[in-house]
Amino acid sequence: MTERGLLIVLSGPSGVGKGTVRKAIFEDDAVDFRYSISATTRKPRPGEENGKDYFFVSREEFEDKIQAGDMLEYAEYVGNYYGTPRSFIEETLASGRDVFLEIDVQGALQVKAKMPEGVYIFLTPPDIKNLRQRLIGRGTDSAEVIEKRVAAARDELKKMINYNYAVENDVVAHAVDRIKAIITAERLRVSRVLEQIAEQ
Amino acid sequence: MTERGLLIVLSGPSGVGKGTVRKAIFEDDAVDFRYSISATTRKPRPGEENGKDYFFVSREEFEDKIQAGDMLEYAEYVGNYYGTPRSFIEETLASGRDVFLEIDVQGALQVKAKMPEGVYIFLTPPDIKNLRQRLIGRGTDSAEVIEKRVAAARDELKKMINYNYAVENDVVAHAVDRIKAIITAERLRVSRVLEQIAEQ
């Protein structure tokens, strides 16, 4: 019997830098995760590619997938849908490969309810002021949108208690090292090691 | 209020290489653990120093300490007492420093019963045959003692389920990296991070 893969979920407030950290993790050739690409109805930002950063779909297409039961999680956030195809995750884990999911807080909690055995990592901003500066610096959002996002981030920080780990995104390389340490440690948990021994 | 230190317990079968791994961890200058030196009534092996590898004491002295309630754990193993002064651990953790304990399986389980919040790491031999070879190679034990230890190790492996993590001691440097990853990850557990936030 093939040993089941590990589900690793990276989440955190909007604008905290989840995408940057995720990209840095995947730049390491030693990393052999399958990355779960989310579907979204939001418009691509400059430089984002369809099928790489997200599957960019219409509202109609997204709602059809929900109806078909093909979303492990989905959420509407700042007026757009974000979601994760369920079949992809299940098949990849069953084949023995690890899956890395980068999703917003609403999505992570939905996945956790269905797959509590995953490793849930909450990426935190160094502080809320820093988050606001980051959004201003990005220059893609109006002041009103930024304030809405900062308020949402405060609410989301309260949800940290539902996660297994909290990683501060002070310096991307440090955040990456911490996440790699978490994954190494999780693979060494006695509950998982005993499963492997039982399957030999 | 000072944030309480982390108790890290490295344990595993006799002869698995706990001492070698522990020494390699402490060779890293970035490591700031307080090492808890055990007391024992066994005779020093060549190269071992009193007050560094162990506190080598007489049976009488050891039993006096037990009576005084100054042992967090103690055990009799292959005819000798091994134990850990309780006050040292408590004071160091309260001062905010991490404590690293390297002890046998019996001792680790006693400590866990009293301090379940610690991080319990089980060091495993690559296999039992390898353990026997290691003991033979050390050249300090008779064949009878070696067989007794291998049998004891088999019983101890069954106790892995009481630990949080299992680390294979295939290559010392790899075992050290895995243990460091575990400690990094444990410091990032949401339960500990939330404690820190609450104390700010």
Chai-1 contact restraints between the chains, C-beta under 6 A:
chainA,res_idxA,chainB,res_idxB,connection_type,confidence,min_distance_angstrom,max_distance_angstrom,comment,restraint_id
A,M160,B,V190,contact,1.0,0.0,6.0,A-B,restraint_1
A,Y163,B,V190,contact,1.0,0.0,6.0,A-B,restraint_2
A,Y165,B,L188,contact,1.0,0.0,6.0,A-B,restraint_3
A,Y165,B,R189,contact,1.0,0.0,6.0,A-B,restraint_4
A,A166,B,V190,contact,1.0,0.0,6.0,A-B,restraint_5
A,A166,B,V193,contact,1.0,0.0,6.0,A-B,restraint_6
A,V167,B,L188,contact,1.0,0.0,6.0,A-B,restraint_7
A,R178,B,L188,contact,1.0,0.0,6.0,A-B,restraint_8
A,A181,B,A181,contact,1.0,0.0,6.0,A-B,restraint_9
A,A181,B,T184,contact,1.0,0.0,6.0,A-B,restraint_10
A,A181,B,A185,contact,1.0,0.0,6.0,A-B,restraint_11
A,I182,B,A185,contact,1.0,0.0,6.0,A-B,restraint_12
A,T184,B,A181,contact,1.0,0.0,6.0,A-B,restraint_13
A,A185,B,A181,contact,1.0,0.0,6.0,A-B,restraint_14
A,A185,B,I182,contact,1.0,0.0,6.0,A-B,restraint_15
A,A185,B,A185,contact,1.0,0.0,6.0,A-B,restraint_16
A,L188,B,Y165,contact,1.0,0.0,6.0,A-B,restraint_17
A,L188,B,V167,contact,1.0,0.0,6.0,A-B,restraint_18
A,L188,B,R178,contact,1.0,0.0,6.0,A-B,restraint_19
A,R189,B,Y165,contact,1.0,0.0,6.0,A-B,restraint_20
A,V190,B,M160,contact,1.0,0.0,6.0,A-B,restraint_21
A,V190,B,Y163,contact,1.0,0.0,6.0,A-B,restraint_22
A,V190,B,A166,contact,1.0,0.0,6.0,A-B,restraint_23
A,V193,B,A166,contact,1.0,0.0,6.0,A-B,restraint_24
